[in-house]
Amino acid sequence: MQQDERLKIWIEQGNVTISQLFFQHYKQLLISDSDAMVILHIIAFQEAGNYFPTPTDIANRMQQKEKDVTDCLQRLMQKGLFTIEQSTDELKVLHERFSLLPLWNQLVETIETKQMQSQEELNKKAEGEIYSLFEQEFGRFLSPMECETIAMWIDKDGHSAEVIRAALKEAVLAQKMSLRYIDRILFEWKKKNVKTLQDVERQTQSFRPVSVAVNHQTANTSVKRVPFYNWLEERE
């Protein structure tokens, strides 16, 4: 689905509060406060059924002259933030209206870019913490070769920090603290398209029973035993 089609659906279904998104992000589109106010008035006019308010209509609602509103509309159009659409009705009468869809498209792109940047920053932070976590579990500093191996898991093999952390946890539980063992886990997970913690959980549950009840002679209790899987002995 094209972005403009998706956005139209969002707006029509009322899933997007445009005013809130606009207030939060119009500065990033280099829209001045006065130009933003003109846009909000256009929205208000259109919600009231006037889809093509004149500069006079807008100026009458603002403390700006008609010429200032006209200049504003020209700036916004030059920036590609709105267009003027034409259509004819059943009586062949020509109608014009402001379309703010280009503005909403740019707004969505700005928000998505910001979210991607935030996610990238979180990923880099998580990746940086991986090295410290390995040193903590190993009880020593990592060698340059070990650091290079972890970097290859991230950069070359495309494993996320959370999946590498989960593989380390498997090694800790199995008491097999070596990068060779962890590398084998990640190798098998990649073959099985394990990419998220949910994938990890499904994969481990496929061979690890939840618990084994053992009756004690001295007490009527049960103990959970969790068998460990030797990833170095993985077979097809």
C-alpha positions, 0 to 999 in steps of 0.5 A: 500500500502506498504511503499516501493511500495508507495516510488517507485511510488513517485520517478517514478512520480517525486513527491519526490526530493530525493537530497533535502530530502537527504541533509536535513536528512542524518545526522539523519541517521548517514551518514558522509559527505564523505559517503553521497557524495558517495551515491550522486555519485551513484545516478548520475551514475544511472541517467546516465544509469550506475546502478552498478558503480565500486569503481574505477568509483566513486573514479575517480570523487572524491578526494578519493582513490579506497580503501576508496570508497570500505570501504564506500560501505561496511559501507553503506551496513552493515548499510542496506542503500543499497543492490545489486540486480541481474537480467538476461536479455533476453539473460540470461546475469546476471546484477547487480545494486545498490538499494538505496530503503532501504535508501529511506525507512529509510529516509521516516521513519525518516521524518515521525517520525520527523513530528509526534514528531513535531505534538505531541509537537504542541498538547501538547502546544495546550492542555496546552493553553486550561486551560488558555483559560478556566480560561480566559473565566470563569474569575477565576482560575480552581478548581482541579476537573475542571482541572481533567475534562478537562484532562479526555476530552483529555486523556480518551475521546480523544477530540482534543484541537481544538474541546474542544475550539470549545465546549467552544465557543458554551458555551460562545455564549449560555451564559452557562458557566459551565463545565457540559454544555460543557461536554454535548456538547462534549458527543453529538459530540463524539456520532456523531463522531465529531473530527475536526473543519470541523465536528464541523461546519457541526454539528452546521450548521445542527441546526443553520440557517445562519441568519434571516432577519428582516426588520426595520421600520426606515431603510431598513436593515437586522439583523442577528439573530443566535439562540442558541442550548441548548445542555443540552436538546439534544434528540435522 
